Amino acid sequence: MHHQKFVSAAAFSIAAGAVHAAAIGGHGDAGILGPLLGLAAFAQLAWGLFILVNPTYLGMLAGVVINGVAVLAWAMSRTVGLPLAGAAGAVHPVGVQDVIAAALGIGAVVLALGSVSERSVNDTTLNATATTTIAVSLALIGMLLPEEHIVVDQSVPILEAGQLSTRLPQAEAIALLGISARPPLSGAQGHSHDHGGGHGIGFQEPPPPKPLNPAEQARFDEQWADAVAAAQNLMTIEQATAAGYRQAGTEVPGVGSHWVKWSLVDKPFDAAQPSMLLFYEFTNGKPPQLAGFSYWVSSAEVPEGFAGPNDSWHVHTGMCFIDGWLRFQNVAQRGDCVDTWIDGSDLWMLHAWPVPGLENRWGQFADMNPDMCMRRPNTPDILSCNPAGI
């Protein structure tokens, strides 16, 4: 066992654990990410301290596994998302703090492997004091500097796009500012449709769906099954919150309240990854329940969503958000919004109703659900959902 290397491996692991521990406070409202950071911090700190007093061969291999898993989980969370309940495949932005923690974890893996390798160079080529100093220095930087994520494709500096919401998880608040900062896609000419409550076109029952050819039907069935499966894991406010969604507006009759996961907005269409959830709150004293999805994707023209011609997309322009809440629409320019303004001309929205047991009798892609309207005796659905008539 190479003394210098196992001491250095322990120092790097302890430093990585310290950075992860410091990051927990900034991710306490980010679903499963906070507990995962806590687990990584505990494992890396505990292993580093243990191996200093008991440097065994199996112990060093355990350090390789612990730090290797931590680095792998970080890489997945920044590229494809973690396949865990509560993470919902969310891809988190890259930040200075998490890069430092990953680098320290990689260093711990390399040094732990080196300490048990028969081909390792002699101890005199590695100074434990020097490597420990490097580890401590990186840990201090990661613990003391505020976390700043890398945001790309900006037309407006991120700090000028609006105020960082204190109500949203940090990664989601940064994603909202990133959407505000980027320019609309070239050629986008979306048309905003509004039905009084600010959503869709919908005070009318849509026409019957058009038939699909066999290939379209097979693809649609697959996509719809994905949406139904996703809905079953997001049925309650608690499940939605754990997955990173936060309410962005009040209840709209016939539509529900929108709960947004900003890191999924502006992404390509995925039936199993809705950027918004529609919750029905007028439930006679019962907890709010998931009623539908709302997809929100960027495209210069009407996007390709569900297979076939029946999904009905629309846009909303000039949206002004204050602390993550939609306050105004049709705001002409950024300077007229006191907080976060989104152009919206290239962001297309689609309402879908895949929740088992709550199917929309007006159709799978109707802009509104008449069964979510406030009832009045002898009043048609179309009128009971008109906010001006309530």
Buried (B, 14 or more C-beta within 10 A) or exposed (E): EBEBBBBBBBBBBBBBBBBBBBBBEBBEBBBBBBBBBBBBBEBBBBBBBBBBEEBEEEBBEBBBEBBBBBBEBBEBBBEEBBEBEBBBBBBBBBBBBBBBBBBBBBBBBBBBBBBBEEEBEEEEEBEBEEBBEBBBEBBBEBBEEEBEBEBEEBEBEBEEBBBBBEBBBBBBBBBBBBBBBBEBBEEBEBEBBBBBBBBBBBBEBBEEEEEBEEEBEEBBEEBBEBBBEBBEBBBBBEBBBBBBBBBBBEBBBBBBBBBBBBBBBBBEBBBBBBBBBBBBBBEEEEEBBBBBBBBBBBBBEBBEBBBBEBBBBBBBBBBBBBBBBBBBBEBEEBEEBEBBBBBBBBBBBBBBBBBEEBBBEBBBBBBBBBBBBBEEEEBEBBEBBBEEEE
